[in-house]
Amino acid sequence: MNRSARLLVSCMMAGGVLGQPAWAQQADRTAPGLVLAGGKILTMDGRSTVAEALAIRDGRILAVGSDAAIRMLAGPQTRVIDLAGRTVLPGLIDTHTHFRAAGLGEYVVNLGAAKNVAGALELIKAFVAKKKPGEWIVTGGWHPPSQLAEKRYLTRQELDSVSPDNPVYLRTVGHFAMANSLALKQAGIDRTTSDPVGGSFERDASGDVTGVLVETAIPQVEKLVPAYSEDDEIRQYTIAQKTLNSFGITSVVEGATSAHDTRTLEKIALSGAATVRVGTMFWPEPPADLAVWDAIMNGNGTASGFGDEWLKLGGIKIFYDGGMTLKTAMMREAYPDSHNDYHGVAQQTPERLRQLVSIANKYNWRVGVHVVGDLGIDQVLDALEAVDKEKSIRDRRFGLIHASLIRPEQVERAAKRGVRIDFQNVFMWDKAATVERFLGRPTADRAVPTKTMIDKMGLDNLGAGTDFPVNPINPFLNMYIMVTRKDPAGQVYGPSEAISREQALRLYTSAASRYMFEEAQKGTLEAGKLADLVVLSADFMSVPEDQIKDIKAELTVVGGKIVFQR
């Protein structure tokens, strides 16, 4: 293509005409390696352009345009895939997940299907039968209060009945865990053990521990669970990546990453085996001594943004309150069934939160704070506003993580400081009824106020993830809930907070890319950007509303390579 022809193509694209391709600035005469043609390409660019085809070369998008024009670019070695009219999206980005859990199937007992206590115990018993006496029995995230018919956690005596010779430690979606008598014994926990600050060992009427661990009591057992080998961890992450690719997910923000996990992810990226791009939110457990926290933040001199297109340091994760489905979110109004003016649980004081954020900010780490309840959000925003006066946080995308029960005036406060919000509508899929039971229907209706946040903050300051394994990883289920506000029974919670299909897509693409300051690299299908995309089984924009959740990824491409094909 000569200079005049290239100029003509540029002018036609600027005018919104899709008759010719949009070329990357660095494009040359070399043919693309892959062409996707004959489809409906939702580019999600600033003009919501819809194209017919795209070409990929060296891991990036070479051109986007009409079917005829793009096919003309193909050379003898180009692989051409005929989309047969199927819809293509930018690779989906989950802005809050703990995705290694998707690779733990062989390592933990899966209690996601348990409907009652008896069913959960049967699943544990079957898993124990495969283990040697003394081996630890653990599980991934599940949620007994909303999942089980009995609406409660399992007791140590119940766990003893199916695992008398193996220590049992059952993680949940967070903030609560369960252990059997053998695990408690190994941890040195009995009726005489004092509750730790910020947590507790639940007790029965006689004062004996029940095996339920709350907040800061959890690590006293969890630290005893043997670590996996390096080979096991790499295998778990590798399996997890493939699982995410099967849903069209090409990038994630790992919501609470340890230093150890970061090293494992680095090994995978350096080996060339990564198929998911990862941004990390480093989660060092805040020590009692602020001088130690200062040393951790100073570290080896790195800070937010360090890394490459496969693995990047996003920020520091700090926990503040609990969860709305756990009765631990910090609420302005006392919980409806409270007998002692109970407002939830804070994991630290507001002043200590301010100090932690201030020190992180000093060393150019941005911070994302786990906060759910409106009282907790008040206190987190107070801390961020105070820190902003010390050293500006504007344009650095500090964040509220979850913020499920945020109120309109709090959204405005966040917007004023340039604080982003990354929420998860999918919490309301199987947990809306639990929120209603604990906090009342009006609160359940205003939970995850997506439209309000968009109206007051704009899409670019928001992102939507899943908090997997707390909730299903399926992005199309999440977007279905954004659009319909329905739970599995068809009950609609807060219909006024429903959003459009395009808005839902942007929360997973163009807006989500901004979490890691990567909007110039991904999130839309434009020439020069990373070739991350997904081909769908149905047209997201026109399929009947109730079928959005059933859409599947047919083909997933990351960096120009096919990483999943159904």
C-alpha positions, 0 to 999 in steps of 0.5 A: 500500500503506497502513502496515498492509499494509506492516507485514504484509509485513515481518512475513511476510518476517521469518518466512521467508514468501514470499507477499508482497514485501520492500520497500526502505525508500525504496519508494513508489507508483511502479511498477518498471521491470523485473519478473522473474517465474516463476523460481527466485530464489536470493537468497543472503541470510542465510537462503538464501531462494528466491523466485519473482520480483523487481522492479527500480526505479531501478537497485535491487531494489524487492521480492523475493517470490512470483510473484503478489505481484511481478506485482501491482506492475507498472504499464503501463510495467513490462517483465515478463520471464517466466523460465519457471522459470529460475534467477536468481543475484546478479551474479557477482563475480570477486575477482581478474582482469586483465579488460582481456585479454578485449578484446585479441583484435584486438591480440595473438596468441592462443596459448591454443589452441597444443598444441605448439611448432610450433603456437604458431609457426604462430599467431605466423607467421599474426599476423605476416603481418597486420603491417607490418615493425617492428611489435611482436608481443605475446600475452596470458597463456598457459602453455607448461610446462603447455600445450605438449607439449614443456613448455617456453618458446620460444627466440629462434631459434624466434621469429626463424624466424617473425618475422625483421623484427618484434620479438616479446614474448610474455607468459605467465601471469606471472613469465616472458616470451619475446622474439626477437632483434630485441626483445632487440637493441632492449632492449640485451640480449646475452650480456654483459648482467648479470642484474638483481636478482630476475630473470634472462636464461636462457642456453644452454650457451654462455652466449648468452641464449635469449630467456626473461626471468624476473621483474625481467628482463621490464620491460627488454623490456616497456617498449619495447612501444608503448602503445595509444592512449586510444581503443584502450584504451577499446575494449579495456575496453568489449569486455572488459566485454561478455565478462564480462557474457556469463558473468554477471559484474557486478563484478570486482576488478582484480588489479594496476591501474596509475594509467594503467588507473585513469584509463581506467576512470574515463573509462568510468565517468564516460561512463556506459558501464560495465557491470562494477563495478570495484574496483582493486588499485593496483600501483605498482612498488616503488621502491628508495628507500622515501622514494619509496614513502612519497610514492606512498602519501601521494599526493593523500590518497586511500586504500582505499575512495575511489570509488563503486559503479562504480569504487572503490580497493581497496588496494595490490598487492604481489608477494612470490613466484612461482607453483606452476606456474612453480617460483618459489613460495617453498616450505618444502621444496626442490623435489623435482628441486632440485640446489642446495636450491632453494626458489623465488624471492622478489621482495624480502626479508622486511624490505623487504616489512614496510617496504612494508606498514608505509608503506601501512598508515600512509596507510590503504591496505590491502594485498593480497600475491601469495603462493603457496608456504607459505614465502612465506606464512610470511614474508608473515604475519610482515610483517602481524603486525608491521605490525598491532602498529604500527597495527591491520589488524584489520577492514580486510581485508588479504589474501593473494592466491592462497595456493594452497599455504597450510597449516592452521596458516597459515589460522589465523594469517590468521584471527586477524589478520582477513586475508582470502584470495582464491584461484583453484581454476581454477588446478587445471583445466589446471595440476594435472598441472604442479603434481604434476610440479613439487611431487609429488602430495601437494602437488597434492592440498593445493593451494587447500584450499578446505574447510579455509579455509572451516572455519577462516575462514568464507565471509565472509573468502574470495573466489574469482576466476580470475586471468584471463587466466592461467586461464579467466574462466568462473565456472561452470568455477571453481565446478565445480572447487570442487565436484568437484576434477576436471581435464579428464581427470576426475582428482580432486585433493584430494577432501577439499577439495571444497565444496558448491554453495551454498558455491561460489556464495557465494564468487562472491556474498555473500562476494565482495562483502566484498572491497570492503566492499560487502556492504550494496550487492550480493552478494545479491538483497534489497530496496534492493540494487543490481539486479545479477543473472544468469539461468542456462541451467540450475539450478545447484543441481540440474543433474548435477554434471558439467554445472555447468561447462556452465551459461551466462548467458542474461541479465545485468542490471547496475544494472537494465539488461540488458547481455547477452542470449544 
